[in-house]
Amino acid sequence: MAVKILVDSASDIDAEEAKELGVELLSMEVEIEGKKYMDGVELTHRQFFEKLIESSELPRTSQINPFRFEEKFAELTEQGHDVVAITISSKLSGTYSGAASAAKKFGGRVFAVDSLNASLGEKILCRYALELAGKGASAQEIASGLEKARRRINVLARLDTLHYLKKGGRISAITAIAGQMLSVKPVIGIVGGEVKMVGKAIGSKKGNNLLNSLVEKKGVDFGMPFLVAYSGLSDIVLNKYIEDSRHLWEQGTNSIPVSPIGSTIGTHIGPGAIGVAFFEQVKE
């Protein structure tokens, strides 16, 4: 039977999209003000941001333990499938460790891949895995291809607010107050498997220009999956960004795939962010 791709919900793939793509989804548990939800199943991305905005505390996400992976791997292998499991970066969660530990029990039929990413970056790696599977690659070949390709993934996001970085202790209160007074718009990225600030600008327009300059510097490989995304309750800001940045995309595509950002990264960036994820061009 065909190779099955399994992914965790830190990829921002929810139950509905997983069904459309034909991938297996394991949800992470999100706790908001004492109540627990299965991410992407019991809690949509929109519902998450509604609760985030209203909550006085930052939500907490629990890693997926080895038992849940083992249970799912057993189910899929008993159906005759080999499995490639893609997880959130090992530098952001212990989920990969649980997947790798469980995979060892299945005699080379299950491969765990550390995406070294989250959110959009993990999602485009999953989509690449599906392309490889569609071409008839074995589970081992897919895992090897993903581990090679993940080095080329770029995830960048222009934030609208410093509030949630302050709330999570990633910046000081003084820095946040000064930044808000000056309308500072930070740009973050996933670098070496970790979330880091890669630049900042004054105002949304300059923030978007900085984001675009970073994308142009890397160069988008339009032969590979890519996404643009937004966080929060509305995609209005994203649509304006796409229109203003059309020169970045029109050379390589007729349509721009859009994705909402979910809880894993959304907890720290808050609503109003604009994100991009792509494989950078291979330098000759």
Secondary structure, 3 states (H helix, E strand, C coil): CCCEEEEEHHHCCCHHHHHHHCCEEECCEEEECCEEEEECCCECHHHHHHHHHHCCCCCEEECCCHHHHHHHHHHHHHCCCCEEEEECCCCCCCHHHHHHHHHHHHCCCEEEEECCCCCHHHHHHHHHHHHHHHCCCCHHHHHHHHHHHHHHEEEEEECCCCHHHHHCCCCCHHHHHHHHHCCEEEEEEEECCEEEEEEEEECHHHHHHHHHHHHHHHCECCCCCCEEEECCCCCHHHHHHHHHCHHHHCCCCCCCCEEECCHHHHHHHCCCCEEEEEEECCCC
